[in-house]
């Protein structure tokens, strides 16, 4: 990644911060965009990066952030569309505002950033890595907004890969299962309260009980996959979805009862 510049949304915590650290360790430079400037600056200051506060779904904010990126580093070679958020609730409990928020946080952020960066990525034969989810291929309970938008991100990746491949732009998705981040920790607390578990570790054990590798991913595990797809090692990989789920998507749900004797 020597000399390359990555524009990373949601770069202040979790997966985004881990990607930024690995990108710089590989010789690159990073621009971090998100809504919470203090967190972005805490990461960027350690890495010699640029932190820009803004809404990645807002065209004006993205254009301002890209202008600052070019002023500081002169270029952008890679977009890591990592910004996202919850879409909690089933269809009957999801009102228009909740649906619109899920769309904005998960889908619009990736689309707007990709659209605004595409001319430069075409010029530099750069690439895009979108953070979707295991929920981009399968449905969890009571998260219709999140599941729908993560599925939509796979469609966005395929469409961009189809339209701009001949112009040298690769586009791929990374689809994690459970990852130990602040957002996931909040979900674990729901299980701690529901089942009176000892702590978040017990909740992570519960949600990964049927995952072949038996654990949640770390942000660094996911960052490794992002780095591969963004690198020349993946020069012939485009329009793909790389699962980083510990084998969860390999499990046949109807046969789980045999494993547990129930």
Secondary structure, DSSP 8 states (H G I E B T S, - for coil): -TT-EEEEETTTSHHHHHHHHHHHHTT-EEEEEES-HHHHHHHHHHHT-EEEES-TT-HHHHHHHHHHHHHHHS---EEEE-------B-GGG--HHHHHHHIIIIIIHHHHHHHHHHHHHHHHT-EEEEE--GGGTS--TTBHHHHHHHHHHHHHHHHHHHHHGGGT-EEEEEEESSB-SHHHHHHHHHHHHHHT-SSHHHHHHHHTTTSTT-S-B-HHHHHHHHHHHHSGGGTT--S-EEEESTTGGG--GGGHHHHHT-
